[in-house]
Amino acid sequence: MFMCRFSLLLLDLEEHYFEQHTAYNLTSRGPVANSGSLKICSKSVIFEPDDAVKPILKCASHTVPLNSLIAVVSSFIKKIVSQIYLIKEESVVAPYKYERIKVTFQLEAPGKTEDVVQMLLQLHRASCLDKQGDQAAMVSKMKQISINNHFFQHVTEIPHMECVAEMVSPLVTNAGHVCITDCNLYFQPMNSYPDSVVQIGLHSVRRIYKRRHGLRPLGLEVFCTENDLCSDIYLKFYSTKERDELYYYIATFLENHIVECTAESYMLQWQRGHISNYQYLLHLNNLADRSVNDLSQYPVFPWVISDYSSTELDLLNPASFRDLSKPIGALNTERLERLLERYRDMPEPRFMYGSHYSSPGYVLFYLVRVAPEHMLCLQNGRFDHADRMFNSVGETWKNCLEGGTDFKELIPEFYGSDSSFLKNLLGLNLGRRQGGGRVEKVELPPWASDPDDFLEKMRLALESQYVSEHLHEWIDLVFGYKQRGSEAVAAHNVFHPVTYEGGVDCDSIEDPDQKIAMLTQILEFGQTPRQLFVTPHPQRITPRIHNLSATPSLSSSELSPASPSMESFEDLTEESKKMAWSNMNKLALQSCHKIHKEAVTGIAVTLGGDSIFSTSQDSTLKMFSKENGLQRSVSFSNMALSSCLMLPDDKIVVCSSWDNNVYFYSVAYGRRQDTLMGHDDAVSHICWRDDKLYTASWDSTVKVFLISPAKFVNTLDLSPAGTLLATGTKEGTLTLWDIANPLPLNQLTCHSGKINQVAFSPDSRHILSVGEDSCLAVTDVQTGMLIATVHADVTQIWNLLYCKTNSAVTCMWMNEQCSSIITGGVDKQIILWKPEY
């Protein structure tokens, strides 16, 4: 397999690449000198021949004294014997070869020779005085260079700050200049490799995170997409002050453009089933400083399956799963007892496990087939012994259970969709095992027919009922309160002190040799994630009914006889209560659109917020955007439309009507796609969850799953977990239902007239309702008591917001982040609001 030849992975740990020069290898065999590029690095010189068949030559300072390297470059005829790395011969990725050969290089431009020699002399002098002299020389060189402003995208750009930093990628860093302007973030590599400049528009930034690098607060990672596994740039600074200054400048720029998500907000979304187990783990890894650009802090995922020998995988059998309440090292009781015996006899600081559950070596153990050059970089030009490679999923799991020093967890790729890391698509020669067989693709469990099937079943296992009910226990170990202190000791979850944040202060180590040794140990040993939770993580609220019939309506005899239960909201934690709408203060009017002839009855918004759909008593569905105004107007009948919603794929808008029907409108084709004969009377409200449409009607029914009392149901809302239902009637009665039981949990009259809309709070502890009586009522879900009523000549949006409209509010929409609110009223207007912080 032919691949790109030179890369920074050919350099040693903490080595820097400065510049390149056209040169000739005068020692090459044949009548013509071997032309190529001579790379000047802080610890080596590397010659890359133009002929891709010939190997790259690396003369490293630990095999050749640096003063000898200077002689090699400065003398055109002198030849010395030295040990040289021969890399990528015939452009094949393979273990490095070592030879003792005579080498002499000549620069094409003789006038450049003195400059190169002076740089090597500077490195030589610095390395004699300081073991980290390569970095000192690199910083000194960069301070002589300022960023080229001709890279600016606009001549009117105003620079805010400029500093020296390094761009981080797996196992390597590349030094350069950072500059931030009022429009863009720039990084200019000192060596112009692989590009002369990296430019990121501030308007495209979605998220920024402060990062630890080598357990020090020096990193900053920038994301321009919602993909937690793929950032746009990772920068390492030389001082926390410079890092923080850049961070706060970008954060200030973004504060009106994005909403910052916390561990608690993601926890709420996960509890309510709005994000999957996989998505939640990715978010937690991201918040805990885990990044694919830093192999010592690579995202960590749990082993969840324990059965790798059966021909069929039974995901309904708890025995098929690993105990998520214990770390890998504690799953085997016999091994644990041996480890505890050693722990008790160990002097302080004590630890139970001599290796970590995530480290660069473990990550590349799994990924060697797709990242072979990274493995060669980490292991000094060698692959691991064939019998120690990732040969079998089952064998790896067995070794994690029984091995004396193997406690590794998994990586996200085991729950992704790209199975290439399980195959040898590059045709690598990874050696032969003791039995004589070559190391090729990974051996899979009998229950997997091929790599893609294996990943699909791993994903199903991760999202299974068992894992959903127990994943919080693993989170407690890795990201939570059992990560440190007495709880960690009780959970048998204690690792080497060097892996924990704050466990080592590298800046206080004065001896250069000890400092480099410590940095190397931190980077290679692995690091414990930043602690995100200090109290027990709540369990996920999983639906108690999973197989509701798809019939249009269900009678009380068809419903589960289970008695009413309050479990669905008793599991919520104090953190959940604090998070509920905590980011709301007051609203500022953003824009106003009067596009209907009668009162607005429903609002639906696309996922990206680009298009807004609204229904009205004027019998029309309208589509508009803030930028382009009204774009479409559709009429399905001559009667009022009562509500609308957008299906999850953004392709269909569903509308309910007073003509007893529910209409499905295709956004792509701009026409009615289908009609559902919904009820015997007006359909007053609809909602959607888990591929099921729930409808409420004035004919006294709430379809799909229960029968309403003999009241005209005008509106309804499902709790975030999907276990509770609230309905509001024309008579002003609010009713709380348990989906598992046809009988109401609580019922009270909280309005003097028709209830226009009801909504659960994000933590499911309160129900808000607005009515024709211009009142906002707040009802406690657990007690069924009315705890607040706000009455005014003009209806307020929430009792928290101090925001008023000019007429009664008839419908409202709010995004998941609580950062945007849209209201519709009897004044025929749609108003966009935004919280003011």
N, C-alpha and C positions, 0 to 999 in steps of 0.2 A: 504494500500500500504506500503510495507516494503522498507525502504531506509537506506542508510549509517547513522550510529548513531551519533557519535561525529563529529562536524565540528566547524570551527572558527566562524560560525554564532551564536553559543551559547554564545559567549563573548559579552561584552558591547562595545559601541563605544570607540575607541582608547585603548581598553584593549589588552594585549599581553599574549600569551600562551608560557610558558617557557619549561616545561618538564613533563614527566609522570613517575609514579612508580606503580608497582604491589602492590595492597593493598586489604584490606578486610573491608567491612562495618559490624562492630560488632553489629550494631543496627538492622540488618535485622531479620525478624521473622523466626523462625525455628531453628532446632538444628545445622545447618551448616552455618557458616559465608558466607556472599555474597562476592565472589571474583570479582575483576575487576581492572580497571585502574584509578588511582588518578591523575588528570591533575592539575598542579600548574600554576595558571594564575596571572596576576598582580592585579586583583580586585576580584578574586574568586578562590575557589577550586571546581573542577567538578569530580564527581565519575561516571564512566561508567561501569555498571555491565557487566560481561561476559554473563549473562543470558539476551538475547535480549528481553524477555518478561518484565523484570523489568525496571522501568524508570531510566533515567539518573538523578542524583541529583546534583543540582548546589547551592552551598553556596556562595552567593555574598556578598561583603563587604558593600553594601548599605542596606542589610537586616541583616547581622551578622557583628559585629565589627571585624576588622582584627586581633586584639589580641585574640579574641575568636576562630577564625579560627586556629591560632597558637596552642591554647590549644587543639583544636579538633585533630590536627595531633600529637602533642608532647605527649599527654597523651593517653595511651591505654585503660584506664578504665573510665576516666571522661566522663560524658555525659552531654551535654547542650541542652537546648530547643531553637530552632531557626526556622526562617521561611525559607523554602527550596523550590526551584523550582523543580517540577517533570516534566521531559521532555521525550517525545517519549515513553511513556508506550506502551508496546507491539509493539514497533518500528513504531507506527503510528504518522505521522506528524499532530499535533493538537495543539490548544492553550495550553500554559503551565498551570499546576496546582500549587497551593500554599498550603503548609501544615506547621504546627508547629510540628516538630517531633524532637526526640532526636537522635543525630548522633555522632558516634565515628568511626574513621578509624584507621587501623593499617597497617603499611607498611610491606611488606613481608620480606624485608631486613632491620632489625633494625638499621644497621650501617648508612643507608641513612637518618634516621629520623633527625639527627642533621643538615645535609645539607639542608633539606627542611625547617626546623625551621629557620635556619639562613637566607635563602632566604626570607621567609615570614617576618622576623624581619626587613630585609633590606627594603622591600617594605613598611612596616609599618612606619619605621622611615622617609623614603623618602616622603611618603604621608602626614605625619604630617608637614613636612617642605615645601612641594611644591605640589599643587594640581595635577601637572603633574609628580609626583614622579614615577609612574609606568614606564613612558617612560625613565626617568633618570636612574632608576635601570636597565631597559632593555638594554640601551646603555652601561652602566657600565659592565654588564655581558658579552655583546658581544665583548667588547674591550679586554676581557680576553681570547678570543678564536680567533684563526687565521684559515683561511680556510684550509681544509685538502687537500694538494696537491696530495694525492693519487687518488683524483677524476679526475685529469688531464687525458685527453685522450691520450696524448703523453708525453713520458718522456723528450722530448726535448723542451717542451713548455716553453716560457719565460713570466713570469708574468709582466704585465705593471703597474697595480694599483690595490689596494684593499681598500675597505671601507665598512662601515656599511650602510645598506639600508633596505627598506621594500618592499616586493612583494605585489602589490595591486590587489585585486579582489573585486567584488561587495560587499560593506559594510564592508569589513575586510581588514586588512593588516597583513603581517607576517614578522617579523623581521629576519634579517640574514646578511650574508656577501656576498659582490659582489667582484668578482675577474675577471679581463680581462687579457688574454694572447695574444700572437701573433696569436693564432688560434681560441680561444673559449671565450665565455662569460659564467661565472659560477655564480649561486646564491645558497648559502648553507643556508637553513633555520636554525635558532638557535635551533628549536625544532625538526628538521628533519621531519616536517609535511608539506604536505602529502608525500613528497619524501626527501631523504637525500640530493639531489643536483639536480639543474636544469642546464642543459648544452645546449648551443646554439652555433653551429659552425658559425663563422663570415662569411664564404663563403655562408652560406644559408640565410643570412639576405637580405631581399629585401628593407625594408624601416625602418627608425627610426624617431621618432618624439619627440621633447621636449614637455612636458606637464605641465599644471598648476595642482596643487593638493591643494584643499582648497584655491584657488586663489593665491597660491604661486608658483614660478617657480622651482619646486622640482622634477617633474616627467619626466620619460623617458619610451617610449613604443617602443617595437621592434616587427617587422612583418617579418615573413619568407615566407609568401604567399602574393598573391595579394588581399586577402579577407580583406576588410576594417572593417569587424565586428569581426574579430578573430585575435588578436595579440598573440604572443608567450610568451611575458612577459611584465609586466608593473611594473616599479620600482619607488619607492619614496625615495629620498635621504634626508639627514639632512642638506645639504648645496647646494646652487646653484653651487658653485665652483666645488664640486665633481661631480655633475650631468653633468656640461658642459665639464669637463675633460674626462669623459667616452664617452659622445656624440661625441666630436671631435676626439677621438681616433677611434671610430667605423666609423665615417664619412670619416676620412682620409683613412681608410682601404677600404672603399666601393667606393671611388670616381672614381675608374677605373672599377667598376663592375655594378653600377646602375646609373640611371639618376634621379635626384631629380625633382619632379613635384611640381609646384606652383599653387596657386589659379588661376593665369592668364592663365597658360598652360591648366589647366582643363577647364577653361572658354572657351578657343578657341575650344577645342575638343567638348564641349557641343554645342557651337554655330553652329559648322559645322556638327552636327549630328553624330559624331563619338562615343559618349557615350550617354546613355539614361538619362532621368531626374532622375531616381532612382540612377544610378551610380554617377551622378554629385552631388546629395545631399549627398551621402555617402562620396565622396571625400571632399566636403566642411566641413562636420561634422568632419572628421578626421583632416583636417588642422586647424580647430577651437577648437582643444583640446577635442572634444567629443569622449568618449570611452565607450564601453560596460562594461569595468572594473570599471568605476566610475559612480555610479548611479546619482550623483549630476551633472554630465556632460554627460548624456546618449545622443546618437544621437537623434536629433529632426527632425521630418518630419511634413509636413502640413496636416491639414484637407483639402481635395480638393473637396469632394462631399458635397452638402448641402441637397440632396434629400434622405431621409431615410424612406419614407412612400409609394412611388409608387410601383406598382407591376412590372413595367419595368423601367430600368435605361436608360435614353436617353442621351448618351454622345455627341450628336450633338447639344443639347439644352444648351445654356449658363446658363439658369436658374437652371440647375442641379448642378452647381458648386458654390463653395464658392468664395467670393471676396478676391483674394490673395493680393490685395494692402493694406488691412487693417489687423491689428492684431486681434486675437480672441475677445479681449475686446472691440473692436470698431465696431464689426459687428452689434450689436444691438444698434440702435441710442438712445433709451430711457435709456437703462442701461448706455451707454456712457455719457449721459448728467448728470446722477447722479454721476458718477465717476469724471467727470470734475468739478462739483460743489464742491465736497470734495477736489479735487486737488487744486482748486483756494484758498480755505480757509486753506490749510495746510501750516505749517511753513516749512522752509528749513531744510533738503533737502526734496523736494517734490517728490511724485511718484503717478502714476495713478492707479496702480494695486497692491493690497496687497499680491498677490501670483504670482508665476512665471508660464510660459507656459511649463516648464520642471523641474521636481524635483524627488528625489528618491521615494516619495510617489506616484506621478503620474505614474512613470514607473512601480512600483509594483502594482498599481491599475489595469493596463492592464495585467500584467504578473503573478498575484497571483496564477493562476491555474497551472502554470509550475514552479513557484519559491516561493512556500508557506513558506519555511524556511527563505527566505529573508524578507518576509513580517512580520513574527513573530519576527525576529531580529530587524527590524526597529520599530515595535510597541510594544516592551517590552513583547513579548510572546502572543500577541493577534492578531486575525484578526479584520478587520474593521466591523462595524455593517452591517448586511446583506443587508439592504436597501441602503447602501452607496457603495456597491461593484459594480464592473463592470458587471452589469446584462444585459444591452441592449446597442447596438450601437446607436440606435435612441435616447434613453433616455440620453445617455452620450452627444451626440451632442446637444440636446435640453438644457441640463444643462450648457454646455459651452456657449450657446447663451444667456441664461436667468439668470443663477446663479450669485449671487453677488460677489462670490470669486473664481469662476471656469473659468480659462482662458487657460486650457491646450491644447497643440497640440498633435500630434500623435507620434508614434515611428516607426522605420523601419519595425517591424514585420507586420504592417498592409499592407505592400506592398511586403512582402516576399512570400515564398511558404510553410512555416510550420504553419499550422492552429491550432496546439495543444493548443496555448494560449487562444483559443476561446472555448475549450472543457474542461471538468473536467475528464481527463483520469486517474488522480491519485485517483479519488473517494474521494476527500476531503470533510469534513463536514464544509462547509462555513457558516452554519446557515440558519435560516428561515426568510423570509421577512414578513412584516406586514400582508400580505394576507394569510400567512400560507405556501406558497410554498418554497421549498428548493432552495438554490442557486446552480445551476448546470452549464450547458453550457450557453454561451452568446446568448441572443436573437438577431437575425440578421434582416436586413431590408427585406421587402417582395420581393425585386428584387433579393435576393440571395437564392439559393435553398439549400445550405449547406455551411459550413465554407470554403471549398476549392473554391467554386464558388464565395463566397464573396471576397476572396483575389484576385482571378483572375480579377474580375471586378474593384477592387480597383487599381490593377496594370494597367489595361487598362485606367482607369480614370487619373492616374498619368502621363501616356505617351500620353494622348489625345492631340488633336490640341489646345484646349482651355488652358489647363494647360501649354503646351509648350510655348504658346504665352504670358502667364502671370506669369510664375514661377519666372522670374527675379524680379517681384515686391515683392514677399515674401522674396526672398533672400536679397533684400535691407533692409527689416525690421529685419531679424534675423542675417545675416552675414555682412550687408552692411552699407551704409552711413546713413540710417535712424535708426540705432541702438542707436546712441548717439547724444547729443547736440540738437541744435534747430530743426534739421530735425526730430529727434525722438519726440520732443514735438509737432511739426506740424502734425506728423503721428499718434499721440496718442499712443505712443509706449514707455512709460517711466515706468520702474520697480524700485523696491527698490534698493537703492545705493549699498547694500551689495552684490547684484548679479553681479556687474560689475567688470571686471578686473581693479585693481588699486583703487577700491572704498574703500577698507579697508586694512590697514597695520597691520596684526596680530602681527608681530614681535615688533611693537612699543607699544603694550598693555602690561603693566607691571603687572597688577593685575591678578593672576592666574585664579580666578573665572571668571573674565570678558573675559579672553583669551579663556578659554574652552567654555564659552557661545557663543562667537563669532564664533569659529570654528564649533561648533555644528549647529549654525544658517546657516552658509555658506553651510555646508554639507547637511543639511536637507531642506533648503529653495530652493535650485537650483541656477544655475549659468548661466549667459548670455554667449553665445559663444564668443570666441575671434573674434574681428572685422577683416574681411578679405578684404573688399573693402571700400574705402573712397569716391568713385564717383559712380554715378548711374550705376547699372549693365546693360549691353546691353541685348536687347531682343534676343531670339533665332531666327536664320535665318531658317524659315520653308519653305519647298518647296512649290512653288505655283501650281505645277501640281502633283497630287497624284495618278491619275488613267491612266497613260500612257498605251496605248494598247501594247499588247505583240506581235503584228504582226512584221514580219521581218523588214519592212521599212514603213515609213509614208511619204506621199506626203505633199506638202505645204498646200493643201486644208484641210488636216486632222488635222493640227496643230492648237493650240489656236490662235485666232486673236489678242490677247493682244499685245499692243505696247511695244517696248523695254523699260525696266525699269532698273534703277541702284540701286534699293532698296537693292539687295542682298549684295552689298559691302558698301553702305552708312551707314548701321547699325553698322559696325565695329567701335570700339572705339580706343582712343589713346593707351590704354593698349594693344590692339591687335596689333597695328603697332609696338610698342616697343618689343612685344614678338616675332614678325616674325623673326625667325632664329637668335634670339639674343644670343643663346647659341653656335653659330658657330664662330670659330676663324680661325684655320687652321687645315689641315688634316695631319695625319701621316699614312704612308703606313703600313698596318698590315700584309698582305700576298698577294701573287700573284699566280694565277692558270691558266696555259695555257692548256686548255682542248679541244679547238675547232680547226678545220682546216681552218676555214674562220672567217669573222668578226662576233662578238657577236651582236645579235639583240634584245634580251630581257632578263630580270632578274626577277625572282619571289622568294620570301623567305617565309618560313613557319612562323607562328605567333611567335613561340618560338625561331626562328632564327637558328634552328638545321640543316635545309637542305636548300640548294640554288639550284634553277633550272635555266637553261639558254638555250636560243635558238640561233641558228646561221645560217648563210647563207650556212653552210655545210649540212643543212637539218636535223640536229639532235637536240633532247632535251636531255640535260644532267643534272644529279642530283649529287651533291657533298656536302660535309661538310668540314669545316675547320679542323676538327679532323681526319676524315677518308678518305679524298680525294674523288676521283671519285667513285661513287657507281652505277650509271646507265647511259646507253646511248641508246636512242630510236630514230628510224627514221620512219616517217609517210609517206613520199613520196620522190621522187627524186628531189624536188624543195626546195628552201630556206624556212626556217621558219622565220617569220618577227617579232614576239613579243610573249610574254607569260604572264600569270597572274595566281595567286593562288586564288581559291575560298575561302570564309571565313572559311569553316570548315576544311581546310588543307587537304582535301581528293582528290581534282581534280585540275589538272593543265590544263589551256586552252591555246592552241597555235594557232596562225594564220599563214597561209602559202601563198606562191606565187602561189600555185595551186588552188586558189580561195576558199579554204576550211578552216574551223575552227575545230580543233581537241580537244577532251576532253580525258585527260590521267588520269587514276586511279592510285593514289600513292599507295594505299593499295594492288591492284592486279597487278600492274606493267604492265599494258597493255592499249591500246587505248580502251576507253569505248564507244565513240560516235563520229560521224562526222557530221558537219553542212555544208551544201552547202551554203556558205556565199554570194558570189558575182559573177559577170560575169568577173571579173579580179582579180588580186592578192589582197589578204587581207593584208593590210599594218600595221594595228594596232588595238588593242582591249582594252577595259576597262570594268569594272564591278561595278555596284552600284545598291543597292536595288533590287537584284534578276533580274537585267536586264543586258544583254550583248550588248555593243555598239561596232560596228565594222566600220572601215574605209577601203576604197578600192581605187585602181586605176581606178575603173569603174565609178568614179565620185559620189559615194554614201557614205553616212554615215548612216548606219542602227543602230539603230532601229527607230529613231524618226525624222530624218530630211534629206533633200537632200543637198548635197554639191554643190558648183559651179563647172563649168566644168574645174576642175583642178584635178591633180592626188594627192589625199589626202594620205599622207604617215604616219602621226601620229596624235594623238589627246589626249586630257586630259580633265577631268571634274574638275570644281572647287570644293573645299571641301564641299560646301553647295549643290552641285548638280544642280545649277541653270544656270551655264555658261559652255560653251564648247569652247575649243581652238583647232583648226586644223592647221596642217602644211603640205605644199604641196611639190611636187618634184621641183616646180619652185621657191621655197623659199618664198612663200606667207603665212603669218600668219593671220588667220581669227578668230575673237571672235564672238561667237553665244550666243543668249539668247534662252534657251531651249523652252521657251513659244512662240517663234516667228521664222518663217523660214528665216527671213532676217538677214544678218550679222550685228552686232553692229559696228564692226570696222574691217578694213582689211588693211594690209600694207605688202610690200615686204621688209623683214628685213635680208634676206640671198641671196647670189648670186647663190646658188645651193640648192639642196634638204635639207629640214629641217628633221633632223634625229629624234628629240624628242622635245616635248614641255611639260612644267610643270607649274602649278599655284604655287605661294608662299602660305604658310599656311594661310595668311590673305586675300587671293584672290585679292590683289591689284596689283600684278605684274605677268607677264608671262615670263618665261625663255625659251629660245629655243637654241638648238645647231644644227649646220649644217655641211654639207660637206665642207663648206668654212673655217672650223676651227675657226668659230666665235661663241661667246656666246652673245646673244642679250637679253636685258631686256626691256620689253614693259609695259607701264602703262595701266592697264585695263580700268580705267575710261576715259582717254583721247585718248587712242589708239596710243599714241606717243611712239616712240623709245627713251628711256631715257639713254641707255648705250649699247655700243658694245665693246667687248674685242676681239682683233685679235692677234694671236701669231702663231709662227711656230708649237707650240704644244698647243692644246686646254686646257684652264683652266676649272676646274669644275664649280665654281661660281666666280663672280668678288669679292667675300668676302673672299675667302679661300686661295689664294696664293699657290695653289697646282697644279702641272702639271703632265700630263701623257706623255707617249712617242709617242702617236699617237692620231688621232682624236677619240673623244668619240662618240659612236653610241647609247648607252643606259645607263640608270642609275636608281638606286633604293635608297631610303632613308627611314629609319623607322620614326614612328610618333614623336619620341623624338628628332629627328635630331642628334642622337648620333652615327649612323653608316651609311656609304655610300658605295655602291657597283657600280662600273662602268665597262662597257664593251666597247671594242674598235676594230678598224679595225686591230689591232695587234694581234687579236685572244685571248686576255687575259681578265680575270676577276680579278679586283683589289678591295680589301677591304680597306676602309679608316676609320679613326676615328678622331674626332675633338681633337685638343690639346688645353687645357685651360691654 
